[in-house]
């Protein structure tokens, strides 16, 4: 059996020590669209993401990619008890919680564990969790993510739970759009994700897509940035956590529409394609932004 949950669940994936610089933060922010609108080159709000001066801040979503930021190979899938290949896998969900504003440079160590494997019949969902700590051992952030593995499952394992985030039945507190640039995926792949699904047309077609698609984590970062700018005055330090479920794909050149609501001390949101032939197609669901 390609997936052996008795081996996978609870497996320790070990530690990774990594460092990041202000240049990495700048590249990441550019990769998720900061500074791309007309006038952003002179906008103090936009420059807080894109200029390496005393005002530079770090969106918490950077913590998701920081450990692998300098990788140049496609992401490995050598997970204990999981014999799978890259063409089977799509990102299922992602969340991060931070213990304070992320520094613009630093060194940390992350330890990651496989926490769950869910049997969905014709597919399975693999969950992992990682805790990043500073050199002195203080926790910096915790990430939790899932991958959806097509063609696996059916062994009679736990299906897992799902809890949809209810959106308020009123007008959103913000409605914004972001125009994904044609080269967005090619730029974002420099943030440590060289999966050919996002760059190689032949690979993308073999995986069932008409063209390379945008990284899910790029959409994830775009949505966080849009919500932070629209509802938190552009202050990344007001974000304590951010999570969402990847509910659809984005092709470079499309527009992402974001709706956000202030609700019970947090922000809930949704993201979908705005305009074009795929208008309304989902992008990110069950979006929750926790406030610091």
C-alpha positions in Angstrom: 0.0 0.0 0.0 1.5 3.4 -1.1 0.2 5.0 2.1 0.9 3.3 5.4 -0.7 5.3 8.2 0.8 3.2 10.9 4.2 4.5 9.8 3.2 8.0 8.7 1.1 9.2 11.7 3.4 10.7 14.3 6.5 10.4 12.2 9.2 13.0 13.1 10.5 14.7 10.0 13.4 16.1 11.9 14.8 19.6 12.3 15.9 22.2 9.8 17.9 25.2 10.7 17.5 28.1 8.3 18.2 31.8 8.0 16.6 34.7 6.2 17.5 38.2 5.3 15.7 41.5 4.5 16.3 40.7 0.8 14.3 37.4 1.2 11.5 39.3 2.8 11.4 41.9 0.0 11.4 39.2 -2.7 8.6 37.3 -0.9 6.5 40.5 -0.7 7.1 41.2 -4.4 6.1 37.6 -5.2 2.7 38.1 -3.5 2.1 41.3 -5.4 3.2 44.0 -3.0 4.2 47.2 -4.9 2.5 46.1 -8.2 -0.2 48.8 -8.3 0.2 52.2 -9.9 1.7 54.6 -7.4 3.0 51.9 -5.0 6.5 53.0 -5.7 5.9 56.2 -3.7 3.2 54.9 -1.3 4.4 54.6 2.3 2.0 51.7 2.9 3.3 49.7 -0.1 7.0 50.6 0.7 6.5 49.1 4.2 6.6 45.8 2.3 9.1 46.6 -0.4 11.8 49.0 0.9 14.5 47.8 3.2 14.5 50.7 5.6 13.4 51.0 9.3 9.7 50.7 8.3 10.1 47.3 6.7 7.6 44.8 8.1 7.1 41.1 7.6 3.7 39.5 6.7 3.3 36.4 8.9 2.7 34.2 5.8 6.5 34.6 5.1 7.0 32.1 8.0 5.4 29.4 5.9 8.1 29.6 3.2 11.1 30.8 5.2 12.5 27.3 6.0 12.7 26.4 2.3 13.2 29.8 0.8 16.5 29.1 -0.7 15.6 25.6 -2.2 16.2 25.3 -5.9 14.9 21.7 -6.4 11.3 20.7 -6.6 9.8 20.0 -3.1 10.7 16.5 -1.9 8.0 14.0 -1.0 10.0 11.5 0.9 7.5 11.3 3.8 7.7 8.2 6.0 5.1 5.7 5.0 4.0 7.7 1.9 5.0 6.4 -1.5 3.7 9.3 -3.6 4.8 11.5 -6.5 4.6 15.2 -7.2 2.0 14.9 -9.9 -0.5 13.4 -7.5 -0.3 16.2 -4.9 -2.1 19.5 -4.5 -1.9 21.7 -1.4 -5.0 21.2 0.7 -4.8 23.9 3.4 -2.4 26.1 5.3 -2.3 28.0 8.5 0.3 29.9 10.6 0.2 31.3 14.0 2.9 33.7 15.2 4.0 34.6 18.7 4.9 38.2 17.8 6.0 40.3 14.8 8.4 38.3 12.6 11.9 39.9 12.4 13.2 41.1 9.0 16.2 38.8 9.3 17.2 36.0 11.6 18.0 32.3 12.2 15.6 29.7 13.4 15.1 25.9 13.7 11.9 24.2 12.8 10.8 20.7 13.8 8.1 19.1 11.8 5.8 16.1 12.5 3.3 14.2 10.4 0.2 14.4 12.6 -2.7 12.8 10.6 -3.5 10.8 7.5 -7.2 10.9 6.4 -8.7 8.3 4.1 -11.0 10.1 1.6 -11.7 7.0 -0.5 -10.2 8.0 -3.9 -7.6 10.2 -2.3 -6.0 10.9 1.1 -5.1 13.9 3.1 -1.7 14.1 4.9 -1.3 16.7 7.7 1.9 18.0 9.1 2.8 20.6 11.8 6.0 22.5 12.4 7.2 24.7 15.2 9.9 27.3 14.5 12.1 28.4 17.4 14.8 31.1 17.7 18.4 30.2 18.5 17.5 30.7 22.2 14.6 28.2 22.0 11.8 30.7 22.0 8.8 29.8 19.8 8.4 32.1 16.8 5.6 30.5 14.8 3.7 27.3 14.2 2.6 26.1 10.8 0.0 23.5 10.0 -0.7 22.3 6.5 -2.3 19.5 4.5 -1.7 18.0 1.1 -4.3 16.2 -1.0 -3.0 13.1 -2.7 -5.0 12.0 -5.7 -5.4 8.3 -6.3 -4.6 7.1 -2.8 -6.9 6.2 0.0 -9.5 3.4 0.3 -7.9 1.4 3.1 -10.7 2.1 5.5 -8.9 4.7 7.6 -10.4 7.7 9.4 -12.0 10.2 7.0 -11.2 13.1 9.3 -13.3 16.1 10.2 -14.1 19.3 8.4 -15.7 22.5 9.7 -16.6 25.2 7.3 -16.2 28.8 8.3 -19.5 30.5 8.1 -19.5 33.9 6.4 -21.8 36.6 7.7 -25.1 37.2 6.0 -24.4 40.9 5.4 -22.3 43.0 3.1 -18.6 42.5 3.4 -16.5 45.1 5.3 -14.1 45.0 2.3 -14.2 43.9 -1.3 -10.9 44.1 -3.1 -9.3 42.7 -6.2 -5.8 41.8 -7.3 -4.7 41.3 -10.9 -2.3 38.4 -11.0 0.5 39.2 -13.4 1.4 36.8 -16.3 4.8 36.3 -14.7 3.6 36.0 -11.1 4.2 32.2 -10.7 7.6 32.5 -12.3 8.5 35.2 -9.8 7.0 33.4 -6.8 8.9 30.2 -7.6 12.0 32.1 -6.6 10.6 32.0 -3.0 11.7 28.3 -2.7 9.0 26.3 -4.6 10.3 25.1 -7.9 7.4 22.6 -8.5 7.2 22.4 -12.3 3.4 22.5 -12.1 3.7 26.3 -11.8 6.2 26.8 -14.6 6.4 23.9 -17.1 3.4 23.8 -19.5 4.0 20.1 -20.3 4.1 19.1 -16.7 1.0 21.1 -16.0 -0.9 19.5 -18.9 0.2 16.0 -17.7 -1.2 16.9 -14.3 -4.6 17.8 -15.9 -4.3 21.6 -16.2 -4.4 23.6 -19.4 -1.4 25.7 -18.4 0.8 26.2 -15.3 -1.1 27.4 -12.3 -0.3 29.9 -9.6 1.2 28.5 -6.4 -1.5 28.0 -3.8 0.8 29.7 -1.2 1.1 32.7 -3.5 -2.7 33.1 -3.5 -2.6 32.6 0.2 -0.1 35.4 0.7 -2.0 37.7 -1.7 -5.2 37.2 0.2 -3.5 37.9 3.6 -1.9 41.1 2.1 -5.2 42.3 0.7 -7.0 41.8 4.0 -4.2 43.4 6.0 -4.1 46.5 3.8 -7.9 46.8 3.7 -8.9 46.1 7.3 -5.8 46.4 9.4 -4.3 49.7 8.1 -1.6 47.7 6.4 0.0 46.7 9.8 1.3 43.2 9.7 1.9 43.2 13.4 -1.9 43.1 14.0 -2.0 39.6 12.5 -1.7 36.7 15.0 -2.6 33.9 12.7 -3.9 33.2 9.2 -5.4 30.1 7.6 -7.4 28.9 4.7 -8.4 25.9 2.5 -7.3 25.8 -1.1 -10.6 25.4 -2.9 -9.6 26.1 -6.5 -6.8 27.2 -8.8 -5.6 30.5 -10.3 -4.0 30.9 -13.7 -1.6 33.8 -14.1 -3.4 36.7 -15.7 -6.6 36.2 -13.8 -8.0 38.5 -11.1 -8.5 37.4 -7.5 -11.4 39.0 -5.7 -11.3 39.1 -1.9 -14.2 39.6 0.5 -13.6 40.2 4.2 -15.8 40.6 7.3 -14.8 41.7 10.8 -16.5 39.1 13.0 -16.2 38.1 16.7 -12.7 39.6 17.1 -11.3 38.2 14.0 -11.6 38.5 10.2 -13.3 35.9 8.1 -13.0 36.0 4.3 -13.3 34.2 1.0 -11.5 34.6 -2.3 -12.6 33.7 -5.8 -11.8 34.5 -9.5 -13.3 37.9 -10.4 -14.2 38.4 -14.1 -13.4 36.4 -17.2 -14.6 33.0 -18.2 -14.1 31.5 -14.7 -15.8 34.4 -12.8 -16.8 33.2 -9.4 -14.5 30.1 -9.3 -13.3 29.5 -5.8 -9.7 30.2 -4.8 -9.4 30.2 -1.0 -12.2 29.1 1.4 -12.6 28.9 5.2 -10.3 31.9 5.5 -9.7 33.2 9.1 -7.3 36.0 10.1 -6.8 36.0 13.9 -5.9 39.4 15.4 -3.0 40.1 17.7 
